[in-house]
Amino acid sequence: EQDQLLDNVRRELTEEANQKRQQIKQAHQEGVASIVATTSEREEALQRELAGILAEVSALEQENDQLRGEVSDLETQKNQLEHQSRGRDDDGSAREWEQRQADI
């Protein structure tokens, strides 16, 4: 009778231990799944943020290229104006300068 009672207690304790193990295993799996989901969501958010930054960089590069072109055009105009102003005398007369060039 005592052996029977001990067997019953062992069985119950083993069952309880198995249930606890199963609960711990399930909780662990759920925790890991939650961490993976959170990590995935975070990764997606970071990828969206990165895509936005890259688009902004691309727009700034295009604007930079456009401004470089404008600066180049302005430098060309400046050089042309400087060249023209060198050919004029103090009163701004280009004809006298042209005449001097023709005489030379």
Backbone bond lengths (Angstrom), bond angles and torsions (degrees), N, CA, C in turn:
res aa  C-N    CA-C-N  psi(-1)  N-CA   C-N-CA  omega(-1)  CA-C   N-CA-C  phi
1 E - - - 1.446 - - 1.534 110.67 -
2 Q 1.319 116.05 -41.96 1.457 119.07 177.84 1.515 110.85 -66.08
3 D 1.337 115.68 -39.15 1.463 119.99 178.00 1.528 110.15 -61.77
4 Q 1.309 116.14 -41.95 1.463 121.47 178.17 1.534 109.94 -61.33
5 L 1.306 116.44 -44.03 1.462 122.03 179.71 1.533 110.38 -63.81
6 L 1.320 116.35 -43.77 1.472 120.52 177.74 1.523 111.02 -63.13
7 D 1.329 117.20 -41.78 1.475 120.74 177.56 1.522 110.74 -60.77
8 N 1.336 116.23 -42.46 1.467 120.19 179.55 1.538 110.95 -63.83
9 V 1.325 116.30 -42.34 1.472 120.43 179.40 1.528 110.17 -64.97
10 R 1.360 115.98 -43.52 1.461 120.32 178.04 1.524 110.49 -59.95
11 R 1.318 116.67 -46.59 1.456 122.00 -179.97 1.537 110.66 -58.64
12 E 1.337 116.21 -46.56 1.458 120.98 179.73 1.529 111.23 -63.25
13 L 1.326 115.44 -44.62 1.460 119.08 179.03 1.534 111.37 -64.61
14 T 1.325 116.42 -39.81 1.471 120.68 178.01 1.534 109.75 -64.25
15 E 1.333 116.62 -42.78 1.459 121.03 177.89 1.518 110.92 -61.25
16 E 1.313 116.40 -46.68 1.461 121.27 179.04 1.533 110.54 -61.27
17 A 1.325 115.74 -43.82 1.465 119.99 179.60 1.523 110.35 -62.67
18 N 1.332 116.78 -42.60 1.462 120.59 178.34 1.529 111.39 -63.57
19 Q 1.339 116.33 -40.69 1.461 120.14 177.95 1.536 110.21 -63.96
20 K 1.328 116.14 -42.29 1.473 119.93 178.64 1.523 110.51 -63.17
21 R 1.338 116.16 -42.97 1.470 120.04 177.66 1.529 110.52 -59.72
22 Q 1.322 115.65 -43.87 1.462 120.63 179.96 1.532 110.56 -63.89
23 Q 1.334 116.44 -42.34 1.462 120.27 178.42 1.532 111.17 -63.37
24 I 1.320 115.63 -42.51 1.469 120.25 178.61 1.519 109.93 -64.01
25 K 1.331 117.03 -44.43 1.469 121.50 179.26 1.530 110.47 -61.11
26 Q 1.326 116.36 -44.72 1.463 120.78 179.77 1.530 110.70 -64.70
27 A 1.325 117.11 -43.87 1.463 121.00 178.73 1.530 110.42 -62.11
28 H 1.306 115.82 -40.10 1.469 120.51 177.61 1.528 110.43 -62.48
29 Q 1.342 116.67 -47.06 1.462 120.93 179.60 1.531 111.14 -61.54
30 E 1.340 115.91 -41.79 1.463 119.65 178.64 1.531 110.94 -65.38
31 G 1.337 116.04 -39.43 1.466 120.28 178.16 1.515 111.41 -63.84
32 V 1.318 115.86 -44.14 1.467 119.97 178.31 1.525 110.00 -63.67
33 A 1.325 116.77 -43.88 1.470 120.46 179.41 1.527 110.67 -61.17
34 S 1.317 116.45 -40.02 1.471 120.94 178.71 1.526 110.85 -64.60
35 I 1.323 115.76 -43.59 1.468 120.27 178.71 1.520 110.25 -63.08
36 V 1.323 116.87 -44.01 1.468 120.83 179.56 1.529 110.17 -62.54
37 A 1.327 117.40 -43.65 1.466 121.17 179.67 1.527 110.47 -62.85
38 T 1.338 115.99 -45.34 1.462 119.92 179.51 1.517 110.47 -62.79
39 T 1.325 116.44 -42.90 1.465 121.04 179.10 1.520 110.56 -62.93
40 S 1.321 116.94 -42.48 1.469 120.83 179.18 1.523 111.18 -63.47
41 E 1.330 116.09 -43.24 1.468 119.92 178.56 1.524 110.33 -62.18
42 R 1.318 115.44 -42.52 1.466 120.17 179.73 1.522 110.95 -64.54
43 E 1.327 115.79 -42.06 1.462 120.34 179.15 1.521 110.20 -62.27
44 E 1.333 117.18 -43.61 1.466 120.86 178.29 1.520 110.91 -62.08
45 A 1.324 117.23 -42.18 1.467 120.90 178.93 1.525 110.59 -63.17
46 L 1.333 116.59 -41.94 1.465 120.64 178.74 1.531 110.92 -66.18
47 Q 1.330 116.86 -37.59 1.463 120.15 177.85 1.530 110.72 -65.34
48 R 1.343 117.15 -39.73 1.472 120.08 176.98 1.526 110.09 -64.33
49 E 1.333 115.81 -42.56 1.464 120.23 179.27 1.529 110.54 -63.24
50 L 1.318 116.42 -42.53 1.466 120.96 178.82 1.526 110.63 -63.12
51 A 1.324 117.11 -42.08 1.471 120.67 178.65 1.527 110.14 -61.02
52 G 1.324 117.19 -40.19 1.461 120.83 177.33 1.519 111.82 -63.80
53 I 1.325 116.06 -42.30 1.465 120.56 179.50 1.521 110.30 -64.77
54 L 1.331 116.62 -42.91 1.464 120.01 179.76 1.523 111.38 -64.11
55 A 1.328 117.28 -37.88 1.464 120.73 177.14 1.522 110.08 -64.70
56 E 1.330 116.44 -40.55 1.461 120.80 178.54 1.534 110.48 -64.78
57 V 1.329 116.70 -42.36 1.468 120.91 178.12 1.522 109.88 -61.30
58 S 1.317 116.71 -43.25 1.461 120.76 179.68 1.530 110.97 -61.70
59 A 1.328 116.63 -43.22 1.472 120.67 178.63 1.527 110.34 -63.33
60 L 1.339 116.91 -41.02 1.463 120.45 178.94 1.533 111.16 -66.68
61 E 1.327 117.32 -36.53 1.464 120.24 177.33 1.521 110.64 -64.91
62 Q 1.340 117.00 -40.80 1.465 120.66 177.48 1.525 110.52 -63.69
63 E 1.330 116.08 -43.84 1.464 120.18 178.39 1.525 110.29 -62.71
64 N 1.324 116.71 -40.87 1.457 121.63 178.02 1.528 110.95 -61.06
65 D 1.334 116.53 -44.71 1.465 120.36 177.87 1.524 111.08 -60.68
66 Q 1.333 115.82 -42.10 1.461 120.33 179.43 1.532 110.25 -63.17
67 L 1.328 116.52 -44.61 1.465 120.13 179.57 1.529 111.56 -64.89
68 R 1.310 117.08 -37.65 1.475 119.96 176.47 1.528 110.51 -61.42
69 G 1.344 115.19 -40.68 1.465 119.16 177.33 1.520 111.51 -62.87
70 E 1.337 116.15 -42.14 1.462 120.27 178.63 1.523 110.86 -64.56
71 V 1.332 117.38 -41.56 1.461 121.22 178.22 1.531 109.77 -62.58
72 S 1.305 116.40 -42.70 1.460 120.48 179.03 1.523 110.84 -61.37
73 D 1.343 116.19 -43.50 1.470 120.13 177.90 1.527 110.73 -61.74
74 L 1.326 116.75 -43.02 1.464 120.77 179.74 1.529 111.32 -65.49
75 E 1.323 117.18 -38.22 1.465 119.99 177.51 1.524 110.55 -65.08
76 T 1.319 116.14 -39.46 1.468 120.35 177.23 1.524 110.07 -62.39
77 Q 1.330 116.93 -46.02 1.464 120.34 178.66 1.524 110.92 -61.75
78 K 1.323 116.66 -42.43 1.467 121.43 178.90 1.522 110.58 -59.92
79 N 1.327 115.37 -46.13 1.466 119.42 -179.93 1.525 111.23 -62.96
80 Q 1.316 117.05 -39.39 1.467 120.63 177.98 1.523 110.76 -64.37
81 L 1.348 116.00 -43.72 1.461 119.84 179.42 1.526 110.99 -65.13
82 E 1.321 117.32 -40.24 1.464 120.01 177.90 1.521 110.44 -63.33
83 H 1.321 115.97 -41.33 1.464 120.74 179.20 1.529 110.01 -63.33
84 Q 1.326 116.35 -43.39 1.462 120.03 179.55 1.524 110.88 -65.62
85 S 1.336 117.22 -40.80 1.464 119.87 -176.96 1.520 111.33 -69.15
86 R 1.312 118.60 -27.89 1.463 121.16 177.25 1.525 111.11 -66.76
87 G 1.315 115.43 -27.72 1.465 119.94 -177.61 1.519 113.58 -83.26
88 R 1.292 119.41 -7.97 1.472 122.32 -178.32 1.529 109.66 -101.40
89 D 1.328 114.31 146.50 1.470 116.06 176.12 1.523 109.21 -86.22
90 D 1.311 117.06 -172.34 1.463 121.53 -171.33 1.520 113.16 -58.41
91 D 1.347 118.38 -36.02 1.466 118.56 -178.45 1.525 111.76 -87.69
92 G 1.304 116.82 4.93 1.456 120.71 173.97 1.507 113.22 85.65
93 S 1.270 118.45 11.45 1.462 120.72 -176.55 1.522 110.34 -84.05
94 A 1.295 115.35 116.21 1.461 119.90 178.91 1.519 110.66 -80.46
95 R 1.311 117.69 -22.77 1.486 120.26 -176.54 1.519 111.27 -65.02
96 E 1.339 115.73 -43.59 1.456 118.16 -179.93 1.518 110.41 -62.52
97 W 1.330 115.66 -39.45 1.462 119.03 178.64 1.519 109.81 -64.03
98 E 1.334 116.12 -43.17 1.477 120.07 179.05 1.520 110.01 -62.52
99 Q 1.330 116.48 -40.07 1.457 120.11 179.42 1.516 110.34 -63.91
100 R 1.327 116.99 -43.48 1.467 120.36 178.65 1.532 109.73 -61.84
101 Q 1.312 116.55 -38.04 1.461 118.85 178.87 1.518 109.98 -66.83
102 A 1.299 116.55 -38.77 1.458 120.23 -179.48 1.533 110.08 -67.91
103 D 1.353 117.66 -36.12 1.450 121.37 179.21 1.510 111.78 -67.40
104 I 1.297 116.33 -29.45 1.477 119.78 -178.20 1.474 107.23 -78.24
